[in-house]
Each structure stands twice: as structure tokens, then as C-alpha cells.
């Protein structure tokens, strides 16, 4: 940013509700101005975040499209951010071969994977040039194992986990850190939007989005490589995935995500 006295600036995607909105709130509460974006209306999020005096730029855009990502990046003041939370994502539930339309899976990949890579490519060169910056990538505990009945979602999160750790290594001597946030089932609109209302996972206990965001923000500020946020069961799930064969991981995961109507 050109004004050295200005508050630092963060960019948060998927910020209309849930973990994204709570991450934006963490940035604002800790002295940042924010650019927020989501496909949904951002009026209430913008009002809530700016109530304490922070500057908020709200950009409604479809990040599953190239033009949507570019629209968000063009709205960033001076084309520079001090921190970014690449959080936008969606899930789809059902049998991959028989239930889910191709366009739904392709849109998921475009939003969860492609938009993250696209925005990271826009954000990181400037951070490296300035010798500072912090990047948070919202992965998931689902990244640690195959995910039947939301196969492309779990695979997208595995991509994001690997991507975050790989670029973190590449940037280790630049002053830029990359942190992967791995939440478990969280009390957000995710399950409804993914069509997972009738799954065991959707009807089990969930973590509070505000607490997940607090843990993610703290890990980001500390420059940690990753954080498994939320309840102890999330940590246990990631740990168990390291010892179970992938066939066992898939079976255990399927018990949580299989539609009960099947």
C-alpha cells in the first residue's frame, strides 16, 4: 500500500457467511482493512465489518469464472494486500457416476481449485517483491483421506493442502508464509448448499465457525504451516488417516457422507 500509515489490508474470499465472514471479522478486529468477496450478496457482511471503522471493499463476483477472479483482483487498492484468506469453496453430494451432473463437478473444481490458484498467482508476486505477506488456504480434514459421495470436494481439498505446503516451501526465504486451515464439520451453510442435509456428517455435532476462524487467524499470524481447527475429533481423524490404508479411509469417510436416501 502506498500510505505507510494505513492499516494493513487483507483479502478474504467466500466472505458472505460462515468461516469466511468470521475470518474477515478476525482481520478487522485485529486492525486490518478488508476486501471481501462472494457470489452472494455482501450487504450485511459489509455493514457488520465496517461498523468499527474499518474500510471494507465488497465485491460480489463468481470466482468460478476467470473474469470473476480478475474483477476481484482489480478492486484491490494499489493491487497489493498484506494478507489473503483463500477460503471460497463449495461441495456437491452424491454418487459421482450416477447422481452428480458434470457441470456441478466442473464448477466445484473451478471455484475450489482454479480460483485459489488464480488469486494466489495474482497475490504472491507482489508479496515476494515486498518481502512480506501471509496467505491462508482453507483446506479441510477431508484433505487427508478419500471422500466418497463428495469425491471431487475431498479431492479439491487434497489439492489445496498439497498446493499450500508446496508453495510454502518455495517461499521459505522470502518473508511470505503460507498456512493451510483444516476445519472439520462446521456450523455453516455448507451442508445445505452441498445437498448433504441427510448425511451423518450434517447431523452430527459441528464446530463453531467463529472459533475455527480464530484458530486459523492465529496460525496465519504465527506463520504456521497448517492448523487442524475445531474439536479434538478433527485432529484424531487426521491422525487416523495416516495409519489406515486408503480403502479403510474411504469406507470410514463414506459412512459420514453417504446420502441416507440411497
Secondary structure, DSSP 4 states (H G I P E B T S, - for coil): ---TTSPPEEEEES-SSHHHHHHHHHHHHTT-EEEEEESS--HHHHHHHHTTS--EEEEE--TTSHHHHHHHHHTSGGG--SEEEE-------S-TTTTS-HHHHHHHHIIIIIHHHHHHHHHHHHHHHHT-EEEEEE--GGGGS--TTSHHHHHHHHHHHHHHHHHHHHTTTTTEEEEEEE--SBSSSHHHHTT-TTSTTTTS--B-HHHHHHHHHHHHHHT-SEEE-SSHHHHHHHHHHTTS-HHHHHHHHHHHHS-TT-
